[in-house]
Amino acid sequence: MRFFWTACAALALTAPAAAQTLGEQVKTQMPSLMTLYADFHAHPELSFHEVRSAGILAAEARKLGFEVTEKVGGTGVVAVMKNGAGPVVLVRADMDGLPVTEQTGLSGASKVRVTTDEGVETGVMHACGHDTHMTSWIGVARLMAANKAKWSGTLVMIGQPAEERGAGARMMLEDGLYTRFPKPEYTLAFHDAAQFPAGMIGYTPGYALANVDSVDITVKGIGGHGAYPQTTKDPIVLASRIVGALQTLVSREVSPLDSAVVTVGSFHAGAKHNIIPDEAKLQLTVRSYTDEVRDKLLDGIARVAKGEAIAAGLPDDKMPVVKIDRNEYTPSTFNTPDFTEKMAVLLKARFGEQRVVQMPPVMGGEDFGRFARDDKSIKSLIFWVGGVPAAEIEAAKTEGRTLPSLHSPFWAPDAPAVISTATEALTSMAMKLLAKG
């Protein structure tokens, strides 16, 4: 990563001459796009509540001549532009914000507060940068409509709900995305990045993001007085053993050449100093890339929980309850390797070698992978666009502090750099894939 901290100087490089026509079009659009961005940022909406955001995307696409359908998979938007014979290219942006109270200090910071579906009052913020995604989506739609004479085929642009819940892509597919609308041969998306300089582009052939499973374990016991533990079966001790044993799934059961994470993010038990409770509750996040490793981890979690309970002498009716929904999860995202490499060549020619760099895969989750997961004939790519202002990188290095990550209440990307770069990158790829001849 050291390369990225020194590479921000490359952002001042002049783009190759071949990029100037499209680059100038992007510059022309930027003032109005930034107005839209400010609106999106100030009015975030939670998953499956993206009514206002979806309405803006739909209205913008209709003005450009797209055939627009709303409420696909909940609040999803599908905009189709048919422009003669040729391939079908899908461009996706996710729309939802997060239940995070913004603390960036920006003049246009979100002041939205809501009560969630779970009954929790919270602030709402685009702490993952989906406001830059929607704005760039509109930029791509405008440029593709303005350059219809240069391409032939079908462009399908979707505004996807509920990426943060890992459910939006599945809901759109189940609502007939590939039967009611043209099925794509190529799917494209980007995500802003909090780990490298604004305007840089990162790509990862193959697995790019992980399977994400949530697991709940209720560890049962026999409660009693804290002074007489011999009369109890302590669920806190048992749950602690389970937490430790779970780590052997990664260290001793998964190949060192495969990637896996089992994190216990929540451990709740008891209410008073001198009472051994009846149960303890654990919440886990489980990460992997391949289906085989995912199955090994999930099966292993259930086995470890039961095995530790047996070792602790619990009766059959006191076995831990392990809740795993194998259907409701975020599947790993796989970038088609040869397609990704070809698009990287295109981006390097446009932006320069120093701005386009191969990245290692990450253990974050992103449901974009669903759009190509079950059909290997679809070539798919999601790439990163750096959002950290260069000045912030230097200041953090000087002061020895850590920069905010995605989902942080302090995350404030260099929006003009992200939006202009993503708009030009996505448009150039779509134009290449749909080029006449």
C-alpha positions in Angstrom: 0.0 0.0 0.0 3.0 2.3 0.4 2.8 2.9 -3.4 -0.6 4.5 -3.0 0.6 7.1 -0.5 3.3 8.3 -2.9 1.3 7.9 -6.0 -1.2 10.8 -5.4 1.2 13.1 -7.3 0.2 11.2 -10.4 -3.3 12.7 -10.2 -2.0 15.9 -11.6 -0.9 14.2 -14.8 -2.5 15.3 -18.0 -4.8 12.6 -19.5 -3.7 11.2 -22.9 -5.1 13.0 -25.9 -7.4 10.2 -26.8 -9.3 10.8 -23.5 -9.8 14.5 -24.0 -13.2 14.4 -25.8 -14.9 12.3 -23.1 -12.9 14.0 -20.4 -14.1 17.4 -21.4 -17.7 16.1 -21.5 -17.3 14.9 -17.9 -15.9 18.3 -16.9 -18.9 20.0 -18.5 -21.3 17.8 -16.4 -19.5 18.2 -13.1 -21.2 21.4 -11.8 -24.7 19.9 -12.1 -23.5 16.5 -10.9 -22.1 18.1 -7.8 -25.5 19.8 -7.1 -27.1 16.3 -7.4 -24.4 14.9 -5.1 -25.0 17.5 -2.4 -28.7 16.6 -2.5 -28.1 12.9 -2.3 -25.6 13.4 0.6 -28.0 15.6 2.6 -31.0 13.2 2.1 -29.8 9.6 2.7 -32.3 6.8 3.0 -32.0 3.4 4.7 -32.2 0.0 2.9 -35.5 -0.6 1.1 -36.6 3.0 1.9 -34.7 4.7 -1.0 -37.9 6.2 -2.4 -36.6 9.7 -2.9 -33.2 8.6 -4.3 -34.9 6.2 -6.7 -37.2 8.9 -7.9 -34.3 11.2 -8.7 -32.5 8.5 -10.7 -35.7 7.6 -12.5 -36.5 11.2 -13.4 -33.0 11.8 -14.7 -33.1 8.7 -16.9 -36.5 9.5 -18.3 -35.3 13.0 -19.4 -32.5 11.3 -21.3 -34.8 8.9 -23.2 -34.4 5.7 -21.2 -37.4 3.4 -20.7 -37.7 3.5 -16.9 -39.4 1.0 -14.6 -39.6 1.7 -10.8 -40.2 -0.4 -7.8 -38.2 -3.4 -9.1 -37.3 -5.6 -6.1 -38.7 -3.0 -3.7 -37.4 0.4 -4.5 -35.1 -0.5 -7.4 -34.9 1.4 -10.7 -34.3 -0.1 -14.1 -33.6 2.2 -17.1 -33.1 0.7 -20.5 -31.8 2.4 -23.7 -32.0 0.3 -26.8 -29.8 1.7 -29.6 -29.7 -0.9 -32.3 -28.1 -4.3 -32.6 -25.2 -5.2 -30.2 -24.4 -6.5 -26.7 -26.3 -5.7 -23.5 -24.3 -3.9 -20.9 -25.6 -3.4 -17.3 -24.3 -0.5 -15.1 -25.3 -0.6 -11.5 -25.3 1.9 -8.6 -26.5 1.1 -5.1 -28.6 3.7 -3.3 -28.9 3.0 0.4 -27.4 4.9 3.3 -26.4 3.6 6.8 -27.8 4.1 10.3 -24.9 6.4 11.2 -25.0 9.9 12.6 -22.7 12.0 10.4 -19.8 13.8 12.2 -17.8 15.1 9.2 -18.5 18.7 10.1 -19.3 19.5 6.4 -21.7 22.3 5.7 -23.9 19.9 3.8 -23.8 17.1 6.3 -26.9 14.9 6.7 -29.2 15.9 9.5 -31.7 13.1 8.7 -33.0 11.1 11.7 -35.3 8.1 11.5 -36.7 5.2 13.4 -35.4 2.0 11.9 -37.6 -1.0 11.1 -36.2 -2.5 14.3 -37.5 0.5 16.3 -34.1 2.2 16.9 -33.9 6.0 16.5 -30.7 7.0 14.6 -29.1 9.4 12.3 -28.7 8.4 8.7 -25.6 9.0 6.6 -24.1 8.0 3.2 -21.1 6.6 5.2 -20.3 4.1 2.4 -20.3 6.6 -0.4 -23.4 5.4 -2.3 -24.2 9.1 -2.9 -21.1 9.2 -5.2 -22.3 6.0 -6.9 -25.7 7.4 -7.7 -24.3 10.7 -9.0 -21.8 8.9 -11.2 -24.6 6.7 -12.5 -26.4 9.8 -13.7 -23.2 11.1 -15.2 -22.8 7.9 -17.2 -26.4 8.0 -18.3 -26.0 11.5 -19.6 -22.8 10.8 -21.5 -24.1 7.6 -23.0 -27.3 9.3 -24.2 -25.2 12.2 -25.6 -23.0 9.8 -27.5 -25.6 7.5 -29.0 -24.2 7.9 -32.5 -20.9 6.2 -31.3 -22.3 3.0 -29.9 -24.8 0.2 -30.8 -26.5 -2.2 -28.5 -28.6 -2.0 -25.3 -27.6 -0.2 -22.1 -29.4 -1.3 -18.9 -28.8 1.0 -15.9 -30.0 -0.1 -12.5 -30.4 1.7 -9.2 -30.2 -1.0 -6.6 -31.7 -0.9 -3.1 -30.4 -2.5 0.1 -26.8 -3.3 -0.7 -26.0 -2.7 2.9 -28.3 -5.5 3.9 -27.0 -7.8 1.2 -30.5 -8.3 -0.1 -31.1 -5.7 -2.9 -29.5 -7.6 -5.8 -31.3 -10.8 -4.9 -34.6 -9.0 -4.6 -34.2 -7.4 -8.0 -33.3 -10.7 -9.6 -36.2 -12.4 -8.0 -38.5 -9.7 -9.3 -37.5 -10.6 -12.9 -34.5 -8.4 -13.6 -33.3 -10.9 -16.2 -36.7 -11.9 -17.6 -38.6 -8.6 -17.7 -35.6 -6.7 -19.0 -32.7 -7.5 -21.4 -30.2 -9.9 -19.8 -26.7 -8.5 -19.8 -23.6 -9.9 -21.3 -21.5 -7.5 -19.2 -22.1 -6.0 -15.7 -20.1 -3.0 -14.4 -20.0 -1.1 -11.1 -17.6 0.8 -8.9 -17.2 1.5 -5.2 -15.5 4.5 -3.6 -12.5 3.5 -1.5 -11.1 4.9 1.8 -7.7 3.3 1.6 -6.0 5.2 -1.3 -5.8 8.6 -2.9 -8.8 10.3 -4.6 -9.0 9.6 -8.3 -6.9 6.4 -8.2 -8.5 3.3 -9.7 -8.0 -0.2 -8.2 -9.0 -3.5 -9.8 -8.9 -7.1 -8.7 -9.1 -10.0 -11.1 -10.9 -13.0 -9.7 -12.3 -12.9 -6.1 -12.5 -9.3 -5.1 -14.9 -9.3 -2.1 -16.0 -12.0 0.3 -19.0 -14.2 1.2 -20.5 -12.6 4.3 -22.6 -14.8 6.7 -24.1 -13.7 10.0 -24.4 -16.4 12.7 -26.3 -16.2 16.0 -25.5 -18.7 18.8 -27.6 -19.0 21.9 -25.5 -20.9 24.5 -27.7 -22.5 27.2 -26.7 -23.4 30.7 -28.1 -23.9 34.2 -28.0 -20.8 36.3 -27.5 -20.2 39.9 -25.6 -18.4 42.7 -22.2 -17.1 41.8 -20.9 -18.4 45.1 -21.8 -22.0 44.3 -20.7 -22.6 40.7 -20.7 -26.3 41.3 -24.5 -26.3 41.3 -24.6 -24.7 37.8 -23.6 -25.2 34.2 -22.0 -21.8 33.5 -23.0 -20.6 29.9 -20.4 -17.8 30.1 -17.5 -20.2 30.6 -19.0 -22.5 27.9 -19.5 -19.6 25.4 -15.9 -18.5 26.1 -14.7 -22.0 25.2 -16.7 -21.8 22.0 -15.2 -18.5 21.1 -11.7 -19.8 21.5 -12.4 -23.1 19.7 -14.0 -21.3 16.7 -10.6 -19.8 15.8 -9.2 -23.3 15.1 -11.6 -23.5 12.1 -9.4 -21.0 10.4 -6.1 -21.9 11.8 -6.4 -25.7 11.6 -9.2 -26.7 9.3 -9.0 -24.2 6.4 -5.9 -24.4 4.1 -3.4 -21.6 4.7 -3.8 -20.9 1.0 -7.5 -20.1 1.4 -8.9 -17.0 3.1 -11.3 -17.1 6.0 -12.4 -15.1 8.9 -14.6 -16.0 11.9 -15.2 -13.0 14.2 -17.3 -13.0 17.3 -18.6 -9.4 17.3 -21.0 -9.6 20.2 -21.0 -11.6 23.5 -23.9 -10.9 25.9 -24.7 -12.7 29.1 -25.8 -12.1 32.7 -27.2 -9.1 34.6 -25.6 -9.1 38.1 -22.2 -9.8 39.7 -23.2 -12.8 41.8 -25.6 -14.6 39.4 -24.6 -17.2 36.9 -27.1 -16.8 34.1 -29.1 -19.3 32.2 -27.8 -18.4 28.8 -25.2 -16.4 26.8 -25.6 -15.0 23.3 -23.0 -14.7 20.6 -23.1 -12.9 17.2 -20.6 -13.8 14.5 -19.6 -12.5 11.1 -18.1 -15.2 8.9 -16.1 -14.4 5.8 -14.8 -16.5 2.9 -14.4 -16.5 -0.9 -15.2 -20.0 -2.2 -18.4 -21.9 -1.5 -16.3 -24.9 -0.3 -14.6 -22.8 2.5 -18.0 -21.2 3.4 -19.6 -24.6 3.9 -16.6 -25.8 6.0 -16.8 -22.8 8.3 -20.6 -22.9 8.8 -20.7 -26.6 9.4 -17.7 -26.3 11.7 -19.4 -23.5 13.8 -22.4 -25.8 14.5 -20.1 -28.7 15.3 -17.9 -26.8 17.6 -20.8 -25.3 19.6 -22.4 -28.7 20.1 -19.1 -30.4 20.9 -18.1 -27.9 23.5 -21.6 -28.2 25.1 -21.2 -32.0 25.2 -17.7 -31.6 26.8 -19.2 -29.3 29.4 -21.7 -32.0 30.4 -24.9 -30.3 29.2 -27.9 -32.6 28.5 -29.4 -32.9 25.0 -32.2 -30.4 25.8 -29.5 -27.8 26.6 -27.5 -27.9 23.4 -26.6 -24.5 21.9 -29.0 -23.1 19.3 -27.0 -22.1 16.2 -29.0 -19.9 13.8 -27.5 -19.8 10.3 -29.6 -18.7 7.3 -27.7 -20.1 4.3 -29.8 -18.2 1.8 -29.9 -14.8 3.4 -26.2 -13.8 3.0 -23.9 -11.7 0.8 -22.2 -14.0 -1.7 -18.6 -13.3 -2.8 -17.9 -11.0 -5.7 -15.9 -12.6 -8.5 -14.5 -10.3 -11.3 -14.1 -12.3 -14.5 -10.3 -12.4 -14.8 -9.8 -12.0 -18.6 -12.5 -9.3 -18.8 -11.1 -7.5 -15.9 -7.6 -7.4 -17.4 -8.9 -6.1 -20.7 -10.8 -3.3 -19.0 -7.7 -2.5 -16.9 -5.7 -2.1 -20.2 -8.4 0.3 -21.4 -8.4 2.3 -18.1 -4.6 2.5 -18.1 -4.5 3.9 -21.6 -7.1 6.5 -20.6 -5.9 7.5 -17.1 -2.2 6.5 -17.2 -0.4 3.6 -15.6 0.1 5.3 -12.3 -3.6 5.9 -11.7 -4.7 2.3 -12.4 -3.3 -0.4 -10.1 -4.1 -4.0 -9.3 -5.4 -4.5 -5.7 -5.5 -7.5 -3.5 -8.9 -8.9 -2.6 -10.6 -7.7 0.6 -12.9 -9.4 3.1 -15.6 -6.8 2.8 -18.9 -7.8 1.4 -20.8 -6.5 -1.7 -23.9 -8.1 -3.3 -23.0 -6.9 -6.8 -21.6 -10.4 -7.4 -25.1 -11.9 -7.5 -25.7 -10.3 -11.0 -23.2 -12.7 -12.6 -23.0 -15.5 -9.9 -25.3 -18.0 -11.5 -24.5 -17.4 -15.1 -20.8 -17.8 -16.1 -21.6 -16.4 -19.6 -21.9 -12.9 -18.0 -18.6 -11.1 -17.6 -18.5 -8.9 -14.5 -16.3 -6.2 -13.0 -16.5 -4.0 -10.0 -13.6 -1.7 -9.4 -12.5 0.8 -6.7 -12.1 4.6 -7.1 -10.0 6.2 -4.3 -11.7 8.9 -2.3 -9.1 10.1 0.2 -8.1 13.7 -0.3 -4.4 14.0 -0.9 -4.1 16.7 1.8 -5.7 14.3 4.3 -3.2 11.6 3.5 -0.3 13.9 4.1 -1.8 15.3 7.3 -2.5 11.8 8.7 1.1 10.7 8.0 2.5 13.9 9.7 0.2 13.6 12.7 0.5 9.8 13.0 -3.3 9.3 13.0 -5.5 6.8 11.2 -7.8 7.9 8.4 -11.5 7.1 8.7 -12.8 4.0 6.9 -16.0 3.4 5.0 -18.9 3.2 7.4 -17.2 5.8 9.7 -19.2 8.9 10.7 -16.2 10.9 9.7 -15.9 9.5 6.1 -15.9 12.4 3.7 -14.5 11.5 0.3 -13.2 13.9 -2.3 -16.5 13.7 -4.1 -15.5 15.6 -7.3 -12.5 13.4 -7.8 -14.5 10.2 -7.2 -17.5 11.2 -9.3 -15.4 12.5 -12.3 -13.1 9.5 -12.3 -15.9 6.9 -12.0 -18.1 8.6 -14.5 -15.4 8.7 -17.1 -14.2 5.2 -16.3 -17.6 3.6 -16.5 -18.6 5.5 -19.6 -15.4 4.6 -21.4 -15.9 0.9 -20.6 -19.5 0.9 -21.7 -18.6 2.8 -24.9 -15.8 0.2 -25.6 -18.1 -2.7 -25.1 -20.9 -1.2 -27.2 -18.6 0.3 -29.9 -19.9 0.1 -33.4 -18.1 -2.5 -35.5 
